[in-house]
Amino acid sequence: MDNSFGNSRERHTLATEVGVMRELLTVEETAERLRVSVPTVRWLRQEGKLPKAYKVGPRVLWDPQDLDAWLEGQRDPDWSP
């Protein structure tokens, strides 16, 4: 199993119970995906407002599907383009 932990631009993987490899996002990649700053991602995590993350050594990693589902739940029902 390859657990790559290079620079923040690399994709990271985690083996699940069934042996499937999933792509996980770093704090920096999560900030980019959500279009917010890194400090905002850290604050949202500290406040418990983001989906649960994986803690692998010093790294905090998110499943992109969890982030997408969370983001969909943040949609403002009163807003129209």
PEBELZI-V971086 format. One record per run of one state. SS is the DSSP state (h for helix, s for strand, l for the rest). FROM is the first residue (numbers start at 1). LEN is the number of residues. If there is no record, write none. Layout:
# PEBELZI-V971086
ss: [SS	SS]
from: [FROM	FROM]
len: [LEN	LEN]
This chain:
# PEBELZI-V971086
ss: [l	s	l	s	l	h	l	h	l	s	l	s	h	l]
from: [1	12	16	21	26	27	35	38	47	54	57	59	64	74]
len: [11	4	5	5	1	8	3	9	7	3	2	5	10	8]
